[in-house]
Amino acid sequence: MHVDVVNSSNEKVGIVDLSDDVFGGRVDAALIWESVIRANASERRGTHATKNRALVSGSGRKPWRQKGTGRARVGEIRTPLWRHGGTVFGPQPRSYSYKLPRKVERGALRAALAQKVKDGALVVIDRLSCDEIGTKAAAAMLARLGISGKAVLVDVSLEDRLVKSTRNIAGVRLAESRTLTARGVMDAARVVVTQAAIERLQAALA
């Protein structure tokens, strides 16, 4: 499989060979789903909390004696059976993050990239850089590449000027090839990746 390599002016400057084993195989949607769910879970704050009978306000004195009143026995007014009492087994602060096997994460990223190649949404550029810091220059470069809406720009290492120039462009995110995830790929309408980064990804996912 061959993909054209363009420059920042959207002019063809070369060709890169993509392995059919990595980018041309069957797209496993189940792997992508697992990776996306894991990524979403890891970002949950998990700060929810309820007060149990030890934390709710109120006295610990027994309201009335155990026997002889004709009423139900009660040990304290903070009992969960009463109004304003504690909550039993309520949610407590916790982390929702978990890990998937490395092969699953790699398979999900491989499937996500393969889907973008099939959709024609992958753009390979010779290099991602800005001569000067400015949102206008970065937006003009993306316009020349035909990029609009959500997009992810992938490079081996991100240039500081590019980071500062694109941070105010809505929908545009930057990612290094070593931190790219299946969710980051699927969340973008277009994927712009440098030739060095696509070769690095191809070697890692083979």
JOZIZI-V118528 format. One record per backbone hydrogen bond with DSSP energy under -0.5 kcal/mol. CO is the residue of the C=O (numbers start at 1). NH is the residue of the N-H. Records with the same first field share a line. If there is no record, write none. Layout:
BEGIN
CO = NH / NH
END
This chain:
BEGIN
1 = 18
3 = 16
4 = 6 / 124
5 = 13 / 14
6 = 126
7 = 10
11 = 7
14 = 5
16 = 3
19 = 22 / 23
20 = 24
26 = 28
27 = 29
28 = 32
29 = 33
30 = 34
31 = 35
32 = 36
33 = 37
34 = 38
35 = 39
36 = 40
37 = 41
38 = 42
39 = 43
40 = 43
41 = 44
46 = 94
51 = 87
52 = 55 / 56
59 = 77
76 = 79
78 = 86
79 = 82
82 = 85
87 = 89
91 = 50
101 = 104 / 105
102 = 106
103 = 107
104 = 108
105 = 109
106 = 110
107 = 111
108 = 112
109 = 113
110 = 114
111 = 115
112 = 116
113 = 117
114 = 118
115 = 119
116 = 120 / 121 / 122
117 = 120
121 = 123 / 191
123 = 125 / 193
124 = 6
125 = 195
127 = 129
132 = 134
134 = 138
135 = 139
136 = 140
137 = 141
138 = 142
139 = 143
140 = 144
141 = 145
142 = 147
143 = 146
146 = 148
150 = 189 / 190
151 = 173
152 = 154 / 192
153 = 175
154 = 194
155 = 177
159 = 163
160 = 164
161 = 165
162 = 166
163 = 167
166 = 169
168 = 170
169 = 172
171 = 151 / 173
173 = 153
175 = 155
176 = 179 / 180
181 = 185
182 = 186
183 = 187
185 = 188
190 = 152 / 192
191 = 123 / 193
192 = 154
193 = 125
194 = 198
195 = 199
196 = 200
197 = 201
198 = 202
199 = 203
200 = 204
201 = 205
202 = 206
END
